[in-house]
């Protein structure tokens, strides 16, 4: 399993809602359009395909791998909710 940070910029509410629900099932919502997920290779490929099929030409999805060392150095600062991530 590899860790990823997934963010999206989707203009239409309906499409954005679909993306949010899909990612919510897969991982932890860090911000409204930013998620932490752990995926194996086939899950990553499936997520990439699903997002390509979902978004429109003006939308974007950014998937960034996050190594163990980088993840261990991550800091979350927020007042609205607590996010618990296990290193």
N, CA, C and O atoms as CSV, one atom per row, in Angstrom:
chain,resi,resn,atom,element,x,y,z
A,1,UNK,N,N,0.835,-1.179,0.000
A,1,UNK,CA,C,0.000,0.000,0.000
A,1,UNK,C,C,0.880,1.243,0.000
A,1,UNK,O,O,1.880,1.315,0.714
A,2,UNK,N,N,0.499,2.188,-0.790
A,2,UNK,CA,C,1.210,3.468,-0.902
A,2,UNK,C,C,0.271,4.579,-0.447
A,2,UNK,O,O,-0.930,4.537,-0.712
A,3,UNK,N,N,0.824,5.559,0.232
A,3,UNK,CA,C,0.040,6.719,0.663
A,3,UNK,C,C,-0.005,7.752,-0.454
A,3,UNK,O,O,0.965,7.939,-1.190
A,4,UNK,N,N,-1.165,8.428,-0.567
A,4,UNK,CA,C,-1.330,9.485,-1.554
A,4,UNK,C,C,-2.123,10.632,-0.943
A,4,UNK,O,O,-2.970,10.435,-0.072
A,5,UNK,N,N,-1.826,11.826,-1.420
A,5,UNK,CA,C,-2.660,12.987,-1.162
A,5,UNK,C,C,-3.368,13.271,-2.483
A,5,UNK,O,O,-2.723,13.420,-3.521
A,6,UNK,N,N,-4.687,13.344,-2.440
A,6,UNK,CA,C,-5.493,13.578,-3.634
A,6,UNK,C,C,-6.255,14.885,-3.444
A,6,UNK,O,O,-6.940,15.076,-2.439
A,7,UNK,N,N,-6.132,15.764,-4.402
A,7,UNK,CA,C,-6.901,17.011,-4.353
A,7,UNK,C,C,-7.598,17.196,-5.694
A,7,UNK,O,O,-7.166,16.673,-6.721
A,8,UNK,N,N,-8.683,17.952,-5.656
A,8,UNK,CA,C,-9.399,18.202,-6.899
A,8,UNK,C,C,-9.918,19.629,-6.940
A,8,UNK,O,O,-10.145,20.265,-5.911
A,9,UNK,N,N,-10.096,20.109,-8.159
A,9,UNK,CA,C,-10.704,21.400,-8.438
A,9,UNK,C,C,-11.760,21.119,-9.501
A,9,UNK,O,O,-11.454,21.014,-10.689
A,10,UNK,N,N,-12.997,21.001,-9.056
A,10,UNK,CA,C,-14.112,20.619,-9.928
A,10,UNK,C,C,-15.194,21.683,-9.803
A,10,UNK,O,O,-15.627,22.011,-8.698
A,11,UNK,N,N,-15.627,22.218,-10.935
A,11,UNK,CA,C,-16.528,23.371,-10.908
A,11,UNK,C,C,-17.997,23.013,-10.668
A,11,UNK,O,O,-18.695,23.763,-9.985
A,12,UNK,N,N,-18.474,21.923,-11.192
A,12,UNK,CA,C,-19.900,21.584,-11.066
A,12,UNK,C,C,-20.179,20.821,-9.770
A,12,UNK,O,O,-19.485,19.862,-9.435
A,13,UNK,N,N,-21.201,21.264,-9.059
A,13,UNK,CA,C,-21.559,20.663,-7.773
A,13,UNK,C,C,-21.803,19.158,-7.877
A,13,UNK,O,O,-21.330,18.392,-7.038
A,14,UNK,N,N,-22.532,18.739,-8.894
A,14,UNK,CA,C,-22.893,17.320,-9.049
A,14,UNK,C,C,-21.637,16.447,-9.224
A,14,UNK,O,O,-21.501,15.402,-8.589
A,15,UNK,N,N,-20.742,16.890,-10.080
A,15,UNK,CA,C,-19.502,16.137,-10.323
A,15,UNK,C,C,-18.605,16.183,-9.091
A,15,UNK,O,O,-18.017,15.173,-8.705
A,16,UNK,N,N,-18.505,17.353,-8.479
A,16,UNK,CA,C,-17.699,17.502,-7.264
A,16,UNK,C,C,-18.232,16.592,-6.156
A,16,UNK,O,O,-17.449,15.989,-5.423
A,17,UNK,N,N,-19.541,16.488,-6.031
A,17,UNK,CA,C,-20.143,15.607,-5.038
A,17,UNK,C,C,-19.805,14.148,-5.279
A,17,UNK,O,O,-19.545,13.401,-4.336
A,18,UNK,N,N,-19.809,13.747,-6.530
A,18,UNK,CA,C,-19.438,12.358,-6.871
A,18,UNK,C,C,-17.984,12.080,-6.507
A,18,UNK,O,O,-17.665,11.036,-5.937
A,19,UNK,N,N,-17.111,13.020,-6.841
A,19,UNK,CA,C,-15.691,12.857,-6.520
A,19,UNK,C,C,-15.503,12.791,-5.005
A,19,UNK,O,O,-14.753,11.952,-4.507
A,20,UNK,N,N,-16.179,13.668,-4.280
A,20,UNK,CA,C,-16.076,13.688,-2.818
A,20,UNK,C,C,-16.523,12.354,-2.222
A,20,UNK,O,O,-15.833,11.784,-1.377
A,21,UNK,N,N,-17.676,11.861,-2.663
A,21,UNK,CA,C,-18.197,10.591,-2.115
A,21,UNK,C,C,-17.263,9.423,-2.420
A,21,UNK,O,O,-17.049,8.561,-1.568
A,22,UNK,N,N,-16.712,9.392,-3.618
A,22,UNK,CA,C,-15.788,8.311,-3.979
A,22,UNK,C,C,-14.550,8.351,-3.089
A,22,UNK,O,O,-14.143,7.327,-2.541
A,23,UNK,N,N,-13.953,9.529,-2.944
A,23,UNK,CA,C,-12.738,9.645,-2.143
A,23,UNK,C,C,-13.015,9.444,-0.661
A,23,UNK,O,O,-12.161,8.927,0.060
A,24,UNK,N,N,-14.187,9.841,-0.196
A,24,UNK,CA,C,-14.560,9.654,1.217
A,24,UNK,C,C,-14.610,8.164,1.568
A,24,UNK,O,O,-14.272,7.776,2.686
A,25,UNK,N,N,-15.032,7.336,0.614
A,25,UNK,CA,C,-15.064,5.885,0.824
A,25,UNK,C,C,-13.647,5.294,0.879
A,25,UNK,O,O,-13.421,4.252,1.495
A,26,UNK,N,N,-12.712,5.970,0.233
A,26,UNK,CA,C,-11.360,5.428,0.099
A,26,UNK,C,C,-10.395,5.915,1.164
A,26,UNK,O,O,-9.394,5.254,1.440
A,27,UNK,N,N,-10.682,7.068,1.771
A,27,UNK,CA,C,-9.704,7.623,2.687
A,27,UNK,C,C,-10.277,8.651,3.635
A,27,UNK,O,O,-11.457,8.614,3.985
A,28,UNK,N,N,-9.415,9.574,4.046
A,28,UNK,CA,C,-9.755,10.575,5.053
A,28,UNK,C,C,-9.784,11.951,4.393
A,28,UNK,O,O,-8.859,12.325,3.673
A,29,UNK,N,N,-10.849,12.693,4.645
A,29,UNK,CA,C,-10.950,14.054,4.153
A,29,UNK,C,C,-10.108,14.962,5.047
A,29,UNK,O,O,-10.372,15.083,6.243
A,30,UNK,N,N,-9.099,15.596,4.461
A,30,UNK,CA,C,-8.238,16.513,5.207
A,30,UNK,C,C,-8.787,17.932,5.103
A,30,UNK,O,O,-8.805,18.676,6.084
A,31,UNK,N,N,-9.228,18.292,3.923
A,31,UNK,CA,C,-9.920,19.543,3.663
A,31,UNK,C,C,-11.064,19.218,2.712
A,31,UNK,O,O,-11.210,18.067,2.300
A,32,UNK,N,N,-11.869,20.198,2.359
A,32,UNK,CA,C,-13.040,19.925,1.528
A,32,UNK,C,C,-12.691,19.208,0.233
A,32,UNK,O,O,-13.450,18.346,-0.211
A,33,UNK,N,N,-11.584,19.536,-0.372
A,33,UNK,CA,C,-11.223,18.904,-1.642
A,33,UNK,C,C,-9.850,18.240,-1.600
A,33,UNK,O,O,-9.202,18.078,-2.634
A,34,UNK,N,N,-9.408,17.858,-0.402
A,34,UNK,CA,C,-8.105,17.199,-0.238
A,34,UNK,C,C,-8.293,15.955,0.622
A,34,UNK,O,O,-8.898,16.010,1.693
A,35,UNK,N,N,-7.766,14.836,0.137
A,35,UNK,CA,C,-7.931,13.565,0.824
A,35,UNK,C,C,-6.600,12.855,1.002
A,35,UNK,O,O,-5.676,13.007,0.203
A,36,UNK,N,N,-6.531,12.076,2.070
A,36,UNK,CA,C,-5.423,11.160,2.321
A,36,UNK,C,C,-5.962,9.770,2.041
A,36,UNK,O,O,-6.978,9.373,2.611
A,37,UNK,N,N,-5.290,9.020,1.164
A,37,UNK,CA,C,-5.722,7.659,0.843
A,37,UNK,C,C,-4.520,6.724,0.835
A,37,UNK,O,O,-3.390,7.146,0.592
A,38,UNK,N,N,-4.777,5.466,1.101
A,38,UNK,CA,C,-3.771,4.413,0.958
A,38,UNK,C,C,-4.292,3.451,-0.093
A,38,UNK,O,O,-5.380,2.893,0.045
A,39,UNK,N,N,-3.500,3.258,-1.154
A,39,UNK,CA,C,-3.945,2.462,-2.291
A,39,UNK,C,C,-2.859,1.512,-2.753
A,39,UNK,O,O,-1.671,1.824,-2.672
A,40,UNK,N,N,-3.271,0.355,-3.238
A,40,UNK,CA,C,-2.326,-0.489,-3.953
A,40,UNK,C,C,-2.344,-0.051,-5.421
A,40,UNK,O,O,-3.127,0.823,-5.792
A,41,UNK,N,N,-1.511,-0.632,-6.238
A,41,UNK,CA,C,-1.371,-0.176,-7.616
A,41,UNK,C,C,-2.681,-0.272,-8.390
A,41,UNK,O,O,-3.043,0.669,-9.097
A,42,UNK,N,N,-3.393,-1.377,-8.273
A,42,UNK,CA,C,-4.638,-1.538,-9.034
A,42,UNK,C,C,-5.706,-0.538,-8.571
A,42,UNK,O,O,-6.491,-0.055,-9.387
A,43,UNK,N,N,-5.741,-0.227,-7.271
A,43,UNK,CA,C,-6.686,0.773,-6.774
A,43,UNK,C,C,-6.337,2.166,-7.306
A,43,UNK,O,O,-7.225,2.955,-7.630
A,44,UNK,N,N,-5.042,2.458,-7.390
A,44,UNK,CA,C,-4.596,3.733,-7.934
A,44,UNK,C,C,-5.014,3.872,-9.397
A,44,UNK,O,O,-5.536,4.910,-9.803
A,45,UNK,N,N,-4.785,2.841,-10.171
A,45,UNK,CA,C,-5.152,2.863,-11.587
A,45,UNK,C,C,-6.662,3.048,-11.732
A,45,UNK,O,O,-7.120,3.807,-12.585
A,46,UNK,N,N,-7.423,2.356,-10.902
A,46,UNK,CA,C,-8.888,2.472,-10.950
A,46,UNK,C,C,-9.335,3.891,-10.576
A,46,UNK,O,O,-10.225,4.445,-11.223
A,47,UNK,N,N,-8.733,4.479,-9.548
A,47,UNK,CA,C,-9.061,5.843,-9.146
A,47,UNK,C,C,-8.751,6.812,-10.284
A,47,UNK,O,O,-9.562,7.688,-10.588
A,48,UNK,N,N,-7.594,6.666,-10.910
A,48,UNK,CA,C,-7.223,7.540,-12.019
A,48,UNK,C,C,-8.241,7.437,-13.157
A,48,UNK,O,O,-8.654,8.452,-13.717
A,49,UNK,N,N,-8.643,6.217,-13.496
A,49,UNK,CA,C,-9.616,6.026,-14.568
A,49,UNK,C,C,-10.968,6.617,-14.187
A,49,UNK,O,O,-11.595,7.307,-14.990
A,50,UNK,N,N,-11.419,6.348,-12.960
A,50,UNK,CA,C,-12.706,6.874,-12.514
A,50,UNK,C,C,-12.736,8.398,-12.548
A,50,UNK,O,O,-13.731,8.991,-12.966
A,51,UNK,N,N,-11.661,9.029,-12.114
A,51,UNK,CA,C,-11.609,10.491,-12.110
A,51,UNK,C,C,-11.557,11.041,-13.537
A,51,UNK,O,O,-12.198,12.048,-13.834
A,52,UNK,N,N,-10.797,10.386,-14.421
A,52,UNK,CA,C,-10.752,10.813,-15.822
A,52,UNK,C,C,-12.134,10.747,-16.461
A,52,UNK,O,O,-12.511,11.628,-17.233
A,53,UNK,N,N,-12.887,9.697,-16.134
A,53,UNK,CA,C,-14.237,9.531,-16.678
A,53,UNK,C,C,-15.212,10.541,-16.088
A,53,UNK,O,O,-16.190,10.910,-16.738
A,54,UNK,N,N,-14.957,10.985,-14.878
A,54,UNK,CA,C,-15.878,11.846,-14.146
A,54,UNK,C,C,-15.725,13.330,-14.483
A,54,UNK,O,O,-16.717,14.030,-14.684
A,55,UNK,N,N,-14.497,13.801,-14.543
A,55,UNK,CA,C,-14.277,15.247,-14.649
A,55,UNK,C,C,-14.465,15.764,-16.072
A,55,UNK,O,O,-14.448,15.015,-17.049
A,56,UNK,N,N,-14.645,17.090,-16.138
A,56,UNK,CA,C,-14.765,17.767,-17.422
A,56,UNK,C,C,-13.434,18.415,-17.786
A,56,UNK,O,O,-12.494,18.400,-16.991
A,57,UNK,N,N,-13.356,18.978,-18.973
A,57,UNK,CA,C,-12.098,19.499,-19.502
A,57,UNK,C,C,-11.517,20.636,-18.652
A,57,UNK,O,O,-10.299,20.817,-18.644
A,58,UNK,N,N,-12.329,21.392,-17.952
A,58,UNK,CA,C,-11.822,22.492,-17.127
A,58,UNK,C,C,-11.500,22.073,-15.693
A,58,UNK,O,O,-10.988,22.883,-14.920
A,59,UNK,N,N,-11.789,20.832,-15.324
A,59,UNK,CA,C,-11.556,20.325,-13.971
A,59,UNK,C,C,-10.172,19.694,-13.864
A,59,UNK,O,O,-9.519,19.427,-14.872
A,60,UNK,N,N,-9.735,19.462,-12.631
A,60,UNK,CA,C,-8.455,18.789,-12.432
A,60,UNK,C,C,-8.464,17.965,-11.149
A,60,UNK,O,O,-9.167,18.276,-10.188
A,61,UNK,N,N,-7.666,16.913,-11.166
A,61,UNK,CA,C,-7.431,16.056,-10.002
A,61,UNK,C,C,-5.926,15.880,-9.901
A,61,UNK,O,O,-5.261,15.586,-10.894
A,62,UNK,N,N,-5.389,16.061,-8.700
A,62,UNK,CA,C,-3.949,15.981,-8.472
A,62,UNK,C,C,-3.703,14.875,-7.466
A,62,UNK,O,O,-4.198,14.945,-6.341
A,63,UNK,N,N,-2.939,13.844,-7.852
A,63,UNK,CA,C,-2.648,12.698,-6.994
A,63,UNK,C,C,-1.141,12.679,-6.744
A,63,UNK,O,O,-0.345,12.550,-7.675
A,64,UNK,N,N,-0.765,12.810,-5.472
A,64,UNK,CA,C,0.646,12.913,-5.115
A,64,UNK,C,C,1.039,11.766,-4.192
A,64,UNK,O,O,0.445,11.611,-3.125
A,65,UNK,N,N,2.031,10.952,-4.578
A,65,UNK,CA,C,2.507,9.922,-3.659
A,65,UNK,C,C,3.189,10.571,-2.452
A,65,UNK,O,O,3.798,11.635,-2.560
A,66,UNK,N,N,3.074,9.918,-1.331
A,66,UNK,CA,C,3.631,10.467,-0.095
A,66,UNK,C,C,4.414,9.356,0.605
A,66,UNK,O,O,3.820,8.438,1.171
A,67,UNK,N,N,5.741,9.436,0.568
A,67,UNK,CA,C,6.575,8.393,1.170
A,67,UNK,C,C,6.446,8.417,2.696
A,67,UNK,O,O,5.972,9.397,3.271
A,68,UNK,N,N,6.866,7.347,3.333
A,68,UNK,CA,C,6.765,7.235,4.789
A,68,UNK,C,C,7.490,8.374,5.503
A,68,UNK,O,O,6.971,8.935,6.467
A,69,UNK,N,N,8.682,8.714,5.033
A,69,UNK,CA,C,9.454,9.777,5.673
A,69,UNK,C,C,8.750,11.126,5.560
A,69,UNK,O,O,8.671,11.879,6.530
A,70,UNK,N,N,8.244,11.419,4.375
A,70,UNK,CA,C,7.525,12.689,4.177
A,70,UNK,C,C,6.242,12.721,5.004
A,70,UNK,O,O,5.904,13.740,5.605
A,71,UNK,N,N,5.544,11.607,5.025
A,71,UNK,CA,C,4.296,11.550,5.783
A,71,UNK,C,C,4.549,11.758,7.270
A,71,UNK,O,O,3.766,12.423,7.949
A,72,UNK,N,N,5.636,11.194,7.777
A,72,UNK,CA,C,5.959,11.329,9.200
A,72,UNK,C,C,6.253,12.782,9.574
A,72,UNK,O,O,6.116,13.161,10.738
A,73,UNK,N,N,6.653,13.591,8.603
A,73,UNK,CA,C,6.964,14.991,8.856
A,73,UNK,C,C,5.777,15.920,8.613
A,73,UNK,O,O,5.883,17.127,8.830
A,74,UNK,N,N,4.653,15.371,8.166
A,74,UNK,CA,C,3.477,16.190,7.861
A,74,UNK,C,C,2.884,16.789,9.130
A,74,UNK,O,O,2.930,16.182,10.200
A,75,UNK,N,N,2.335,17.974,8.994
A,75,UNK,CA,C,1.690,18.659,10.104
A,75,UNK,C,C,0.289,19.055,9.669
A,75,UNK,O,O,0.093,19.567,8.567
A,76,UNK,N,N,-0.674,18.818,10.530
A,76,UNK,CA,C,-2.045,19.264,10.275
A,76,UNK,C,C,-2.386,20.324,11.306
A,76,UNK,O,O,-2.260,20.087,12.508
A,77,UNK,N,N,-2.814,21.486,10.850
A,77,UNK,CA,C,-3.217,22.562,11.737
A,77,UNK,C,C,-4.634,22.943,11.367
A,77,UNK,O,O,-4.896,23.329,10.228
A,78,UNK,N,N,-5.540,22.841,12.302
A,78,UNK,CA,C,-6.922,23.190,12.016
A,78,UNK,C,C,-7.724,23.350,13.280
A,78,UNK,O,O,-7.413,22.743,14.305
A,79,UNK,N,N,-8.747,24.158,13.214
A,79,UNK,CA,C,-9.597,24.404,14.375
A,79,UNK,C,C,-10.963,23.753,14.248
A,79,UNK,O,O,-11.661,23.588,15.249
A,80,UNK,N,N,-11.358,23.381,13.038
A,80,UNK,CA,C,-12.702,22.860,12.827
A,80,UNK,C,C,-12.851,21.398,13.220
A,80,UNK,O,O,-13.892,21.007,13.747
A,81,UNK,N,N,-11.850,20.602,12.977
A,81,UNK,CA,C,-11.943,19.175,13.284
A,81,UNK,C,C,-10.552,18.603,13.501
A,81,UNK,O,O,-9.545,19.188,13.103
A,82,UNK,N,N,-10.529,17.475,14.126
A,82,UNK,CA,C,-9.272,16.787,14.355
A,82,UNK,C,C,-9.134,15.673,13.326
A,82,UNK,O,O,-10.074,14.910,13.102
A,83,UNK,N,N,-7.986,15.582,12.712
A,83,UNK,CA,C,-7.702,14.526,11.764
A,83,UNK,C,C,-6.634,13.646,12.375
A,83,UNK,O,O,-5.552,14.126,12.713
A,84,UNK,N,N,-6.926,12.356,12.523
A,84,UNK,CA,C,-5.971,11.414,13.077
A,84,UNK,C,C,-5.414,10.579,11.943
A,84,UNK,O,O,-6.148,9.842,11.284
A,85,UNK,N,N,-4.102,10.695,11.714
A,85,UNK,CA,C,-3.440,9.908,10.684
A,85,UNK,C,C,-2.339,9.113,11.342
A,85,UNK,O,O,-1.567,9.646,12.139
A,86,UNK,N,N,-2.268,7.853,11.013
A,86,UNK,CA,C,-1.286,6.968,11.611
A,86,UNK,C,C,-0.073,6.861,10.698
A,86,UNK,O,O,-0.200,6.538,9.517
A,87,UNK,N,N,1.092,7.131,11.249
A,87,UNK,CA,C,2.331,7.060,10.458
A,87,UNK,C,C,2.809,5.640,10.296
A,87,UNK,O,O,3.835,5.403,9.659
